[in-house]
Amino acid sequence: QMKKQCDQKLLIRMKTECVPCSLNLETQCPAGYTKITNGTGIPDCRYYLEIKTHTLSFPGCRHHCMKEFEQPECCQGYWGPDCMGK
């Protein structure tokens, strides 16, 4: 029996919103995602505060999140929803 189904494993990465680092400890990843950074996350972004007529920019932190996803795919030489052969 030849293998017809060759599912592809995909890693989907995303970053949470930039917030003050002190507040970022509590930040959760969206449902289904795993947090791959620790503590206050990574200080690689800036967030903005609007004060009256001015917008101020401050260094902030965000977390990186990851989700593993299996994409159904047929092996080479097979096709269709049921991975039919030639």
JOFENGI-V779375 format. One record per run of one state. SS is the DSSP state (H for helix, E for strand, - for the rest). FROM is the first residue (numbers start at 0). LEN is the number of residues. Records with the same first field share a line. If there is no record, write none. Layout:
# JOFENGI-V779375
SS = FROM-LEN / FROM-LEN
This chain:
# JOFENGI-V779375
- = 0-4 / 5-2 / 15-3 / 19-1 / 26-7 / 35-6 / 51-2 / 62-1 / 71-2 / 74-4 / 79-4 / 84-2
E = 4-1 / 7-8 / 18-1 / 33-2 / 41-10 / 53-9 / 63-8 / 73-1 / 78-1 / 83-1
H = 20-6
